[in-house]
Amino acid sequence: MAIDVALNAFLNLRDDEVAAFALTRAAELDLTLPEPTLQAIGENLSLLRLQAAVFVTALAEAGDDAPETFTP
């Protein structure tokens, strides 16, 4: 499974790089992150990064099988 450059960069972040990543991306999107929220944002992005890695790994292990489309 091929992943795009942005996802690959996100997955390769170290825990100590997540806060800087959040601030950089927010600035690129012309967003301001309130100082009191930065720790929680960093924690949530770290968790999201770990979860995304699980999905990417699972899809890679599935081989050429296309993932099933979710239908609620």
N, C-alpha and C positions, 0 to 999 in steps of 0.2 A: 504494500500500500504506500503510495506516495503522499507525503504531507507537505503543505506549503511552507515557505520560508518563515513566515511569521509564527506559525504554530511550532515549527522546529526550534526557533529562537526562544519562544516561551517555555517549551518543555526543557530546554537546556539551561534555564536560569537556575542559579543556586538560591537557597533560601535568603541569603543576605543581599541578593540582587533584586528581589521582588518589589520592594518599596520604591527603589529608583526606577524600575520598569514602569510601575504604576504612575509615577509622577511624569515620566517622559511621555507615556502614551496619553495621559490626560492633557498635557501641554499640546501634543500633536492634534488633539481633538478639540482644542480651545476650551477645555474644562478646568475648573478649579476644584481641587480636592481639599475640603476643610481639614485643617490640622488635626482636630480631635478624631477624625475618622481614619487617619492614615494607618494606624496599627491594625484596625479591623479590616481595612481594605487589603493590606499586606497578608494578613492571615487567610482571608477568603481567597485571594489569588493563589496563595501557596497550596491551599486545599484543591482549588480548581486545577492547578497544574498537575497535582498528583492524580486526580480523577481523569484528566485528559490523557495522561500517560497510560493509565489502565486501559482506556478505550483504544488508544492507538496500538498498544501491544496486542490486545485481543483481536483487533482487525488484521494485524499483521500475521497473527497465528492462524487466522481463518483462511489465509492464502488468497486464491483468486476468487473465492466465493464472494459475491456481492452481498453486502449487509442487507438484512431484511428491513423493509420500510416499516416504521412504526405505525400502527393503526390503533387508535384508542377504542 
